[in-house]
Amino acid sequence: MDIDFIGGVDPYSIDGAIEKTIDFTVQLALDHNKGIDIHLHESGESGLKTVEYLIKK
């Protein structure tokens, strides 16, 4: 398998845990030297928190 990106969709709406989901996704990408591809459809406070947390990571 030739995977270039590790990704996810709407961490808060789908998993209910922004930090846990983003931490796992980022660490998996770093461990395997891959890019990150997050599809974010959330709006409002949860969307903003997700973007801010991803930027911090």
Biopython code that builds the backbone (N, CA, C, O; Angstrom):
import numpy as np
from Bio.PDB.StructureBuilder import StructureBuilder

atoms = [
    (1, "MET", "N", (0.840, -1.180, 0.000)),
    (1, "MET", "CA", (0.000, 0.000, 0.000)),
    (1, "MET", "C", (0.882, 1.240, 0.000)),
    (1, "MET", "O", (1.846, 1.334, 0.760)),
    (2, "ASP", "N", (0.548, 2.161, -0.839)),
    (2, "ASP", "CA", (1.310, 3.398, -0.948)),
    (2, "ASP", "C", (0.468, 4.545, -0.386)),
    (2, "ASP", "O", (-0.230, 5.236, -1.127)),
    (3, "ILE", "N", (0.541, 4.733, 0.905)),
    (3, "ILE", "CA", (-0.253, 5.750, 1.591)),
    (3, "ILE", "C", (0.593, 6.994, 1.786)),
    (3, "ILE", "O", (1.713, 6.914, 2.292)),
    (4, "ASP", "N", (0.061, 8.157, 1.383)),
    (4, "ASP", "CA", (0.789, 9.415, 1.515)),
    (4, "ASP", "C", (0.278, 10.287, 2.652)),
    (4, "ASP", "O", (1.019, 11.121, 3.172)),
    (5, "PHE", "N", (-0.972, 10.107, 3.044)),
    (5, "PHE", "CA", (-1.591, 10.961, 4.065)),
    (5, "PHE", "C", (-2.368, 10.134, 5.080)),
    (5, "PHE", "O", (-2.968, 9.113, 4.745)),
    (6, "ILE", "N", (-2.345, 10.594, 6.321)),
    (6, "ILE", "CA", (-3.161, 10.039, 7.401)),
    (6, "ILE", "C", (-4.256, 11.067, 7.654)),
    (6, "ILE", "O", (-3.966, 12.258, 7.767)),
    (7, "GLY", "N", (-5.496, 10.632, 7.744)),
    (7, "GLY", "CA", (-6.559, 11.621, 7.852)),
    (7, "GLY", "C", (-7.693, 11.239, 8.764)),
    (7, "GLY", "O", (-7.692, 10.191, 9.411)),
    (8, "GLY", "N", (-8.655, 12.125, 8.788)),
    (8, "GLY", "CA", (-9.832, 11.920, 9.604)),
    (8, "GLY", "C", (-10.925, 12.890, 9.195)),
    (8, "GLY", "O", (-10.730, 13.771, 8.357)),
    (9, "VAL", "N", (-12.085, 12.699, 9.815)),
    (9, "VAL", "CA", (-13.245, 13.533, 9.509)),
    (9, "VAL", "C", (-13.869, 14.000, 10.822)),
    (9, "VAL", "O", (-14.104, 13.192, 11.720)),
    (10, "ASP", "N", (-14.129, 15.269, 10.932)),
    (10, "ASP", "CA", (-14.884, 15.864, 12.039)),
    (10, "ASP", "C", (-14.632, 15.195, 13.390)),
    (10, "ASP", "O", (-15.495, 14.464, 13.877)),
    (11, "PRO", "N", (-13.484, 15.424, 13.998)),
    (11, "PRO", "CA", (-13.126, 14.734, 15.235)),
    (11, "PRO", "C", (-14.138, 14.879, 16.372)),
    (11, "PRO", "O", (-14.343, 13.937, 17.137)),
    (12, "TYR", "N", (-14.763, 16.033, 16.490)),
    (12, "TYR", "CA", (-15.709, 16.206, 17.593)),
    (12, "TYR", "C", (-17.038, 15.507, 17.307)),
    (12, "TYR", "O", (-17.554, 14.779, 18.154)),
    (13, "SER", "N", (-17.581, 15.725, 16.131)),
    (13, "SER", "CA", (-18.877, 15.132, 15.788)),
    (13, "SER", "C", (-18.822, 13.615, 15.694)),
    (13, "SER", "O", (-19.743, 12.932, 16.142)),
    (14, "ILE", "N", (-17.763, 13.090, 15.124)),
    (14, "ILE", "CA", (-17.650, 11.647, 14.909)),
    (14, "ILE", "C", (-17.163, 10.936, 16.172)),
    (14, "ILE", "O", (-17.776, 9.961, 16.607)),
    (15, "ASP", "N", (-16.061, 11.418, 16.765)),
    (15, "ASP", "CA", (-15.436, 10.740, 17.899)),
    (15, "ASP", "C", (-15.772, 11.364, 19.251)),
    (15, "ASP", "O", (-15.633, 10.706, 20.282)),
    (16, "GLY", "N", (-16.211, 12.619, 19.261)),
    (16, "GLY", "CA", (-16.507, 13.290, 20.516)),
    (16, "GLY", "C", (-15.270, 13.669, 21.312)),
    (16, "GLY", "O", (-15.362, 13.992, 22.497)),
    (17, "ALA", "N", (-14.101, 13.629, 20.657)),
    (17, "ALA", "CA", (-12.850, 13.895, 21.374)),
    (17, "ALA", "C", (-11.846, 14.545, 20.434)),
    (17, "ALA", "O", (-11.094, 13.852, 19.748)),
    (18, "ILE", "N", (-11.833, 15.858, 20.402)),
    (18, "ILE", "CA", (-10.922, 16.572, 19.504)),
    (18, "ILE", "C", (-9.472, 16.209, 19.799)),
    (18, "ILE", "O", (-8.736, 15.811, 18.897)),
    (19, "GLU", "N", (-9.057, 16.345, 21.061)),
    (19, "GLU", "CA", (-7.650, 16.151, 21.415)),
    (19, "GLU", "C", (-7.184, 14.730, 21.136)),
    (19, "GLU", "O", (-6.134, 14.530, 20.526)),
    (20, "LYS", "N", (-7.953, 13.746, 21.574)),
    (20, "LYS", "CA", (-7.567, 12.342, 21.391)),
    (20, "LYS", "C", (-7.413, 11.997, 19.914)),
    (20, "LYS", "O", (-6.439, 11.355, 19.520)),
    (21, "THR", "N", (-8.360, 12.415, 19.111)),
    (21, "THR", "CA", (-8.339, 12.112, 17.676)),
    (21, "THR", "C", (-7.190, 12.813, 16.973)),
    (21, "THR", "O", (-6.463, 12.188, 16.200)),
    (22, "ILE", "N", (-7.016, 14.111, 17.231)),
    (22, "ILE", "CA", (-5.934, 14.867, 16.589)),
    (22, "ILE", "C", (-4.570, 14.349, 17.049)),
    (22, "ILE", "O", (-3.666, 14.188, 16.229)),
    (23, "ASP", "N", (-4.412, 14.088, 18.348)),
    (23, "ASP", "CA", (-3.139, 13.564, 18.863)),
    (23, "ASP", "C", (-2.767, 12.259, 18.169)),
    (23, "ASP", "O", (-1.622, 12.074, 17.757)),
    (24, "PHE", "N", (-3.735, 11.356, 18.042)),
    (24, "PHE", "CA", (-3.488, 10.065, 17.392)),
    (24, "PHE", "C", (-3.127, 10.240, 15.920)),
    (24, "PHE", "O", (-2.175, 9.630, 15.433)),
    (25, "THR", "N", (-3.886, 11.068, 15.219)),
    (25, "THR", "CA", (-3.657, 11.291, 13.794)),
    (25, "THR", "C", (-2.292, 11.902, 13.543)),
    (25, "THR", "O", (-1.557, 11.445, 12.667)),
    (26, "VAL", "N", (-1.948, 12.928, 14.302)),
    (26, "VAL", "CA", (-0.656, 13.607, 14.139)),
    (26, "VAL", "C", (0.491, 12.656, 14.471)),
    (26, "VAL", "O", (1.477, 12.595, 13.737)),
    (27, "GLN", "N", (0.370, 11.912, 15.573)),
    (27, "GLN", "CA", (1.452, 10.996, 15.952)),
    (27, "GLN", "C", (1.636, 9.892, 14.928)),
    (27, "GLN", "O", (2.766, 9.527, 14.605)),
    (28, "LEU", "N", (0.539, 9.358, 14.414)),
    (28, "LEU", "CA", (0.628, 8.320, 13.391)),
    (28, "LEU", "C", (1.317, 8.851, 12.133)),
    (28, "LEU", "O", (2.151, 8.168, 11.539)),
    (29, "ALA", "N", (0.963, 10.067, 11.736)),
    (29, "ALA", "CA", (1.597, 10.685, 10.562)),
    (29, "ALA", "C", (3.087, 10.921, 10.800)),
    (29, "ALA", "O", (3.909, 10.667, 9.919)),
    (30, "LEU", "N", (3.427, 11.405, 11.983)),
    (30, "LEU", "CA", (4.840, 11.644, 12.297)),
    (30, "LEU", "C", (5.635, 10.336, 12.342)),
    (30, "LEU", "O", (6.750, 10.262, 11.826)),
    (31, "ASP", "N", (5.057, 9.317, 12.958)),
    (31, "ASP", "CA", (5.746, 8.024, 13.080)),
    (31, "ASP", "C", (6.054, 7.404, 11.723)),
    (31, "ASP", "O", (7.024, 6.659, 11.577)),
    (32, "HIS", "N", (5.224, 7.715, 10.733)),
    (32, "HIS", "CA", (5.385, 7.083, 9.421)),
    (32, "HIS", "C", (5.754, 8.078, 8.327)),
    (32, "HIS", "O", (5.702, 7.759, 7.139)),
    (33, "ASN", "N", (6.130, 9.292, 8.744)),
    (33, "ASN", "CA", (6.568, 10.338, 7.812)),
    (33, "ASN", "C", (5.540, 10.565, 6.694)),
    (33, "ASN", "O", (5.874, 10.551, 5.509)),
    (34, "LYS", "N", (4.292, 10.772, 7.103)),
    (34, "LYS", "CA", (3.192, 10.989, 6.161)),
    (34, "LYS", "C", (2.571, 12.360, 6.391)),
    (34, "LYS", "O", (2.759, 12.966, 7.446)),
    (35, "GLY", "N", (1.842, 12.837, 5.417)),
    (35, "GLY", "CA", (1.119, 14.089, 5.550)),
    (35, "GLY", "C", (-0.168, 13.884, 6.335)),
    (35, "GLY", "O", (-0.561, 12.754, 6.627)),
    (36, "ILE", "N", (-0.814, 14.989, 6.670)),
    (36, "ILE", "CA", (-2.072, 14.954, 7.414)),
    (36, "ILE", "C", (-3.171, 15.544, 6.544)),
    (36, "ILE", "O", (-2.992, 16.582, 5.906)),
    (37, "ASP", "N", (-4.319, 14.858, 6.529)),
    (37, "ASP", "CA", (-5.460, 15.299, 5.733)),
    (37, "ASP", "C", (-6.719, 15.198, 6.595)),
    (37, "ASP", "O", (-7.310, 14.125, 6.718)),
    (38, "ILE", "N", (-7.121, 16.308, 7.183)),
    (38, "ILE", "CA", (-8.305, 16.343, 8.030)),
    (38, "ILE", "C", (-9.435, 17.014, 7.257)),
    (38, "ILE", "O", (-9.283, 18.138, 6.777)),
    (39, "HIS", "N", (-10.551, 16.336, 7.139)),
    (39, "HIS", "CA", (-11.738, 16.906, 6.485)),
    (39, "HIS", "C", (-12.655, 17.434, 7.579)),
    (39, "HIS", "O", (-13.222, 16.662, 8.353)),
    (40, "LEU", "N", (-12.795, 18.736, 7.637)),
    (40, "LEU", "CA", (-13.552, 19.360, 8.714)),
    (40, "LEU", "C", (-14.811, 20.021, 8.169)),
    (40, "LEU", "O", (-14.748, 20.981, 7.401)),
    (41, "HIS", "N", (-15.950, 19.489, 8.581)),
    (41, "HIS", "CA", (-17.238, 20.049, 8.183)),
    (41, "HIS", "C", (-17.926, 20.721, 9.355)),
    (41, "HIS", "O", (-18.983, 21.330, 9.192)),
    (42, "GLU", "N", (-17.338, 20.616, 10.525)),
    (42, "GLU", "CA", (-17.922, 21.198, 11.732)),
    (42, "GLU", "C", (-17.806, 22.716, 11.683)),
    (42, "GLU", "O", (-16.810, 23.269, 11.218)),
    (43, "SER", "N", (-18.822, 23.354, 12.163)),
    (43, "SER", "CA", (-18.784, 24.815, 12.229)),
    (43, "SER", "C", (-18.914, 25.238, 13.688)),
    (43, "SER", "O", (-19.037, 24.401, 14.581)),
    (44, "GLY", "N", (-18.885, 26.518, 13.909)),
    (44, "GLY", "CA", (-19.065, 27.025, 15.260)),
    (44, "GLY", "C", (-17.899, 26.698, 16.165)),
    (44, "GLY", "O", (-16.761, 26.565, 15.716)),
    (45, "GLU", "N", (-18.198, 26.570, 17.444)),
    (45, "GLU", "CA", (-17.162, 26.400, 18.460)),
    (45, "GLU", "C", (-16.350, 25.116, 18.283)),
    (45, "GLU", "O", (-15.129, 25.140, 18.438)),
    (46, "SER", "N", (-16.994, 24.008, 17.965)),
    (46, "SER", "CA", (-16.250, 22.751, 17.821)),
    (46, "SER", "C", (-15.306, 22.799, 16.623)),
    (46, "SER", "O", (-14.193, 22.279, 16.695)),
    (47, "GLY", "N", (-15.731, 23.411, 15.535)),
    (47, "GLY", "CA", (-14.869, 23.554, 14.364)),
    (47, "GLY", "C", (-13.673, 24.434, 14.660)),
    (47, "GLY", "O", (-12.547, 24.113, 14.278)),
    (48, "LEU", "N", (-13.916, 25.542, 15.340)),
    (48, "LEU", "CA", (-12.831, 26.456, 15.699)),
    (48, "LEU", "C", (-11.847, 25.791, 16.651)),
    (48, "LEU", "O", (-10.634, 25.922, 16.488)),
    (49, "LYS", "N", (-12.367, 25.079, 17.642)),
    (49, "LYS", "CA", (-11.484, 24.377, 18.588)),
    (49, "LYS", "C", (-10.630, 23.331, 17.873)),
    (49, "LYS", "O", (-9.451, 23.165, 18.188)),
    (50, "THR", "N", (-11.220, 22.637, 16.925)),
    (50, "THR", "CA", (-10.476, 21.625, 16.180)),
    (50, "THR", "C", (-9.340, 22.258, 15.384)),
    (50, "THR", "O", (-8.214, 21.762, 15.415)),
    (51, "VAL", "N", (-9.619, 23.332, 14.681)),
    (51, "VAL", "CA", (-8.593, 24.022, 13.891)),
    (51, "VAL", "C", (-7.498, 24.571, 14.803)),
    (51, "VAL", "O", (-6.314, 24.413, 14.507)),
    (52, "GLU", "N", (-7.874, 25.205, 15.892)),
    (52, "GLU", "CA", (-6.881, 25.770, 16.821)),
    (52, "GLU", "C", (-6.009, 24.670, 17.421)),
    (52, "GLU", "O", (-4.798, 24.845, 17.549)),
    (53, "TYR", "N", (-6.610, 23.541, 17.789)),
    (53, "TYR", "CA", (-5.840, 22.447, 18.360)),
    (53, "TYR", "C", (-4.882, 21.842, 17.335)),
    (53, "TYR", "O", (-3.739, 21.521, 17.663)),
    (54, "LEU", "N", (-5.339, 21.689, 16.116)),
    (54, "LEU", "CA", (-4.481, 21.151, 15.057)),
    (54, "LEU", "C", (-3.300, 22.088, 14.791)),
    (54, "LEU", "O", (-2.179, 21.622, 14.589)),
    (55, "ILE", "N", (-3.536, 23.392, 14.789)),
    (55, "ILE", "CA", (-2.446, 24.359, 14.590)),
    (55, "ILE", "C", (-1.407, 24.229, 15.705)),
    (55, "ILE", "O", (-0.205, 24.274, 15.441)),
    (56, "LYS", "N", (-1.863, 24.068, 16.949)),
    (56, "LYS", "CA", (-0.940, 23.921, 18.081)),
    (56, "LYS", "C", (-0.073, 22.673, 17.948)),
    (56, "LYS", "O", (1.107, 22.678, 18.299)),
    (57, "LYS", "N", (-0.679, 21.609, 17.436)),
    (57, "LYS", "CA", (0.059, 20.343, 17.285)),
    (57, "LYS", "C", (1.133, 20.482, 16.229)),
    (57, "LYS", "O", (1.859, 19.527, 15.958)),
]
sb = StructureBuilder()
sb.init_structure("model")
sb.init_model(0)
sb.init_chain("A")
sb.init_seg("    ")
for serial, (resi, resn, name, xyz) in enumerate(atoms, 1):
    if name == "N":
        sb.init_residue(resn, " ", resi, " ")
    sb.init_atom(name, np.array(xyz, "f"), 0.0, 1.0, " ", f" {name:<3s}", serial, name[0])
structure = sb.get_structure()
